Amino acid sequence: MIESLAEARAGAADGPEVWAPAVAARLGLPAAAALGPASYYADLAAPHRDRHVRVCTATACSAAQAGRHLADVEHELGVTPVTISAPDGVSVQAVRCLGYCYTGPAALNGETPCTGPALVDQLAGRQLPRTPEIPAADNTGDPALLGGVVSGEPAWQVWPRPVTARTPDEVHREVAASGLRGRGGFSGGREVGGGQPRTRHRGGCQRRRGP
C-alpha cells in the first residue's frame, strides 16, 4: 500500500483525495484504506511536482546556519514549503531529519542528497551535490556498530542483518550490553568501557563494546 501510494504521489500536485482512492481500488480495498495513510503521512500529503525538494529543518541542520538555510532555499527556488511553483514545476517540503546530521544543513533534491554550507548552490546547480562520508573512527579493531561504516559498506547497512537474523530478545540484550545511546546530531565525546576508550563516532549514535 505505502509503495503504491508513494508512486501515485510522485509528480502529483493534487491532494490525496484525488489520487489515493484509485490506489485502493487497484488493490481491491475501500477508498478509506488508502486515504488514511495518504493524508496521515506528511510526505504523502504534501504536494509534489516534477522536482520535489525536501529540506531538513530539524535541530542539527537548523543549528548549522542558525536556521537561515530554509529561507535561503525558498529564495533561490522561488517557492515556499507546501506551495508549488507552477512555471518551474518545483515543490518544497520542510521535513524533520534526513539522516545527514553530521554534515548539515541538508536537503533531498528528488532522491539526490545535497548537504553542507553550499546547500543552496548545490540545489541551484552551481555546485555538484555533496554527500561526504560519515566521519567515524575506531581504536578497537572490531567496531560492532560502525563495522559497516569503517569497512566500506554503504552507510547504515549494518543494522538489517542483526534485526532480521536475530530474535527481538537477542537484539534487546545486545543493545543493552553495548551501551548504545544517541539519536543523531553532533556528538563528539568518547565512549568508555572497562576503563579504556572504545569507539568514537561524531555525528550519530555512539557505542561501546559490551562485556
Summary of the structure (lengths in Angstrom):
residues: 211
radius of gyration: 20.4
end to end distance: 42.8
largest distance: 61.5
contacts: 616
relative contact order: 0.10
helix: 37%
strand: 16%
